[in-house]
């Protein structure tokens, strides 16, 4: 299929029921293809035989950088094949094994291979079928000593409180990890939040932290946000799917942070009018948070109500412009207004408001 193709860079074959026979065909192509850099075979009912063929092909392929084999059931035998690949491959940068049937035995073998591998930078292990708590101690050892990973996704793997603390403690001292996802922990307590606070205060390499769907309420959220006051590296904090309602308290701490560019509060609450006013006032003086995810919970109602507030402000501004400025200066002022980042996302809708107001 891609044997003779020299232009295709990314091939996504997710959910096509390829099976082991289909994986064999892909492997044949991979062994000779020199252009493909990203391949997704997610959720294709591929077992260890198919994985073995893919691995053999990648031992001679030198261009593939991103491999997604999530959602397949390759068992321990397949995990051993993947480990052998990682021990010998020097080109793969991203590997996604999420939603697979990896267990402690298979995962331990894969983690062992990372002691020798210096090129893999991103590993996704989210929502695995089996409990992997027995592998946490070795993972922690690896992260502290011989790991070159920069991005690690452990989303929706339920860790014991002790193991979760071990992972969080490791982040305090990590000098390589820049992005970590510890979402989906239903035992995320105030104690864990205080441990995260310590990470945020001391770690200088972490730029993205995800704690979505962790049953975090206002009390648990407080130390996490408090940690941002003296952090200079974190750019993204994801807290969606929690129960964070105290917008005023949250914004109070954020006034002291000058590096965060994205705060994701999706699916925490529906913003009321007071919340909208607080957000708009904060965004007017904040110089780092992006407007599109920023402090805005990604709820259609929130966006709609914020739109109404901002359109009203524009209409009031235009009323002043029409009275005090000649038409040529009005046009220049409007052009400048549309360039302001705060209004960029709603440019098209607000352009209609401006047109109607002028003419």
C-alpha positions in Angstrom: 0.0 0.0 0.0 2.8 2.5 0.9 5.7 0.5 -0.5 6.5 2.9 -3.3 5.0 6.1 -1.9 7.6 8.7 -1.1 5.4 11.6 0.0 3.0 10.1 2.7 4.2 11.1 6.2 1.3 10.1 8.4 -1.0 7.0 8.1 -4.0 6.5 10.4 -5.7 3.1 10.2 -7.5 3.2 13.5 -10.4 0.8 14.0 -10.3 -1.0 10.7 -10.3 -4.6 12.0 -6.9 -5.3 10.3 -6.1 -8.2 12.5 -2.8 -10.0 12.3 -3.1 -10.5 8.6 -3.5 -6.8 8.0 -0.6 -6.1 10.4 1.6 -8.4 8.3 0.8 -6.5 5.1 1.6 -3.2 6.9 4.9 -4.7 8.1 5.9 -5.6 4.6 5.4 -2.0 3.5 7.2 -0.6 6.6 10.3 -2.6 5.9 10.9 -0.8 2.7 9.1 2.6 3.1 11.4 5.6 3.6 8.9 8.4 4.0 6.4 7.5 6.7 7.0 9.1 10.1 3.7 8.4 11.9 1.6 5.3 12.0 -1.6 4.5 13.9 -2.8 0.9 14.1 -5.0 1.6 17.2 -8.0 -0.7 17.9 -7.4 -3.2 15.1 -7.6 -6.5 16.9 -3.9 -7.1 16.5 -2.4 -9.9 18.7 1.2 -10.8 19.5 1.7 -12.4 16.0 0.9 -9.1 14.3 3.0 -7.1 16.7 5.9 -9.4 16.0 5.7 -8.7 12.3 5.5 -4.9 13.0 8.5 -5.1 15.3 10.6 -7.0 12.7 9.8 -4.3 10.1 10.8 -1.5 12.4 14.2 -3.1 13.1 15.1 -2.1 9.5 12.9 1.0 9.1 14.7 4.2 10.1 12.1 6.8 9.4 9.1 6.0 11.7 9.0 8.4 14.7 5.5 7.9 16.1 3.8 4.5 16.6 0.3 4.1 18.0 -0.8 0.5 18.7 -3.2 1.3 21.5 -6.4 -0.7 22.0 -4.9 -4.0 20.8 -4.6 -7.3 22.8 -1.0 -8.5 22.3 -0.4 -9.9 25.8 2.9 -10.6 27.5 4.4 -12.1 24.3 3.6 -8.9 22.4 5.1 -6.8 25.2 8.3 -8.8 25.0 8.4 -8.1 21.2 7.9 -4.4 21.9 10.7 -4.4 24.5 13.1 -6.0 22.0 12.2 -3.3 19.6 13.0 -0.5 22.1 16.3 -2.1 23.0 17.5 -1.9 19.4 15.5 1.0 17.8 17.1 4.5 17.7 14.5 6.4 15.7 11.1 6.0 17.5 10.2 9.0 19.5 6.6 8.4 20.5 4.9 5.1 21.5 1.2 4.7 22.5 0.3 1.5 24.3 -2.9 2.8 25.9 -6.0 0.7 26.4 -4.1 -2.5 25.7 -3.9 -5.6 27.8 -0.5 -4.9 29.2 0.0 -6.3 32.7 2.8 -5.9 35.3 5.0 -8.6 33.7 4.8 -7.1 30.2 5.1 -3.5 31.4 8.1 -4.4 33.6 9.9 -5.8 30.5 9.1 -2.7 28.4 10.3 -0.4 31.2 13.5 -2.5 31.4 14.2 -1.8 27.8 14.0 1.9 28.4 17.2 1.6 30.4 19.0 1.1 27.1 16.8 3.2 24.9 17.8 6.9 24.8 15.6 8.1 21.9 12.0 7.4 23.0 10.6 10.7 24.5 6.9 10.1 24.8 5.1 7.0 26.3 1.3 6.7 26.6 0.0 4.1 29.0 -3.4 5.4 29.8 -6.4 3.3 30.7 -4.7 -0.1 30.6 -6.9 -3.2 31.0 -4.9 -4.6 33.9 -3.7 -3.3 37.3 -0.1 -2.1 37.0 0.5 -1.1 40.7 3.3 -3.8 41.0 5.3 -2.0 38.3 5.2 1.5 39.9 8.3 1.0 42.1 10.3 0.1 39.0 8.9 2.9 37.0 9.8 5.3 39.8 13.4 3.9 39.9 13.6 4.3 36.1 12.3 7.9 36.2 14.9 8.8 38.9 17.9 7.2 37.3 18.0 6.1 33.7 15.0 7.6 31.9 15.1 9.9 28.9 11.3 10.2 28.6 9.9 13.8 28.5 6.2 13.0 28.3 4.4 10.3 30.3 0.7 9.6 30.2 -0.7 7.4 33.0 -4.3 8.6 32.8 -7.0 6.4 34.2 -4.8 3.8 35.8 -6.0 3.5 39.4 -2.9 3.7 41.6 -2.9 2.9 45.3 -2.5 6.0 47.6 1.1 4.9 48.4 2.0 4.4 44.7 0.4 7.7 43.7 2.5 9.4 46.3 5.6 7.7 45.0 4.9 9.0 41.5 4.2 12.5 42.7 7.4 12.5 44.8 9.4 11.5 41.7 8.1 14.5 39.9 9.7 16.8 42.5 13.2 15.7 41.5 12.7 14.9 37.8 14.9 16.9 35.4 13.6 15.3 32.2 9.8 15.1 32.3 8.0 18.1 30.8 4.5 16.7 30.6 2.7 14.2 33.0 -0.9 13.0 33.1 -2.2 11.6 36.4 -5.9 12.0 35.6 -8.6 9.6 36.7 -7.4 9.0 40.3 -10.5 8.7 42.5 -8.5 8.7 45.7 -6.9 12.1 45.1 -7.0 13.7 48.6 -6.0 16.9 50.2 -2.7 15.2 51.1 -2.0 14.4 47.5 -2.8 18.0 46.5 -0.3 19.3 49.0 2.3 16.9 47.5 1.4 18.3 44.0 1.9 21.8 45.5 5.4 20.9 46.5 6.1 19.6 43.0 4.8 22.8 41.4 6.9 24.9 43.8 10.2 23.0 43.3 10.2 21.4 39.8 11.6 23.7 37.1 11.2 21.5 34.0 7.6 20.4 34.1 5.5 22.5 31.7 2.2 20.5 31.5 0.4 18.7 34.3 -3.0 17.0 33.9 -5.2 16.2 36.9 -8.5 15.8 35.2 -11.4 13.7 36.7 -9.7 13.4 40.1 -12.7 14.5 42.3 -10.9 17.7 43.1 -13.1 20.1 45.0 -12.3 23.7 46.1 -10.4 22.6 49.3 -8.2 20.1 47.4 -7.7 22.6 44.5 -6.4 25.4 46.8 -2.9 24.0 47.5 -2.5 23.1 43.8 -3.3 26.7 42.7 -1.3 28.1 45.6 1.8 26.4 44.2 1.5 28.4 41.1 2.4 31.6 43.0 6.1 30.7 42.9 6.3 28.5 39.8 8.2 29.7 36.7 8.0 26.7 34.4 4.4 25.3 34.3 2.6 26.4 31.2 -0.5 24.2 31.2 -2.6 22.9 34.1 -5.6 20.7 33.3 -8.3 20.3 35.9 -11.3 19.4 33.8 -14.0 17.1 35.2 -13.6 18.1 38.8 -15.7 20.1 41.3 -13.9 23.4 41.3 -16.5 26.1 41.9 -14.6 28.9 43.8 -13.7 31.0 40.7 -12.9 34.1 42.8 -10.5 32.2 45.1 -8.8 30.6 42.1 -8.3 33.9 40.3 -6.9 35.4 43.5 -4.0 33.0 43.5 -3.4 33.3 39.7 -2.8 37.1 40.0 0.7 36.1 41.3 1.5 33.8 38.4 3.1 35.1 35.2 3.9 31.9 33.3 0.7 29.8 33.0 -0.7 30.0 29.5 -3.5 27.5 29.7 -5.8 26.6 32.6 -8.4 24.0 31.6 -11.5 24.0 33.8 -13.8 22.2 31.4 -16.8 20.4 33.0 -16.4 21.8 36.5 -19.4 24.2 36.6 -21.7 26.3 34.5 -20.5 29.9 34.8 -23.1 32.4 36.1 -23.1 36.1 35.4 -20.8 36.9 38.3 -18.3 34.2 37.2 -18.3 35.7 33.7 -17.6 39.2 35.1 -14.8 37.9 37.2 -13.3 36.0 34.3 -13.6 39.0 31.9 -12.0 41.4 34.5 -9.2 39.0 35.1 -8.5 38.4 31.4 -8.3 42.1 30.8 -5.2 42.4 33.0 -3.7 38.9 32.6 -0.9 38.8 30.0 -0.2 35.1 29.8 -3.4 33.0 29.8 -4.7 32.2 26.3 -8.3 33.3 25.8 -9.6 30.2 24.1 -9.2 27.7 26.9 -7.8 30.0 29.5 -10.0 30.4 32.4 -13.2 29.6 30.4 -14.9 26.3 31.2 -15.5 24.8 27.8 -19.2 24.8 28.2 -21.4 26.1 25.3 -23.4 28.3 27.8 -20.2 29.8 29.2 -19.0 30.8 25.7 -22.4 32.1 24.8 -22.8 34.3 27.9 -19.3 35.6 27.6 -20.1 36.5 24.0 -23.1 38.5 25.1 -21.1 40.4 27.7 -18.3 41.2 25.2 -20.6 42.1 22.4 -22.3 44.6 24.7 -19.0 46.1 25.6 -18.1 46.5 21.9 -21.5 48.1 21.1 -20.9 50.6 23.9 -17.4 51.4 22.6 -18.7 51.8 19.1 -21.4 54.2 20.3 -18.6 56.4 21.7 -16.6 56.1 18.5 -19.5 57.2 16.3 -20.0 60.3 18.4 -16.5 61.6 18.8 -14.5 60.2 15.8 -14.8 60.9 12.0 -15.6 57.9 9.9 -12.0 57.3 8.7 -10.7 57.1 12.3 -13.7 54.9 13.3 -12.6 52.3 10.7 -9.0 52.4 11.9 -10.1 52.0 15.5 -12.3 49.0 14.6 -9.5 47.4 12.7 -7.3 47.7 15.7 -10.0 46.3 18.0 -10.3 43.2 15.9 -6.6 42.6 16.2 -6.7 42.5 20.0 -6.1 38.9 21.1 -9.0 39.0 23.6 -11.5 39.3 20.7 -9.8 37.2 18.1 -11.7 34.0 18.7 -15.0 35.8 18.2 -13.9 37.9 15.2 -16.5 36.8 12.7 -19.5 37.2 15.0 -18.4 40.5 16.4 -17.6 41.8 12.9 -21.3 41.5 12.2 -22.2 43.5 15.3 -19.7 46.2 14.3 -21.1 46.4 10.8 -24.7 46.7 12.0 -23.6 49.4 14.5 -21.9 51.5 11.9 -24.3 51.3 9.1 
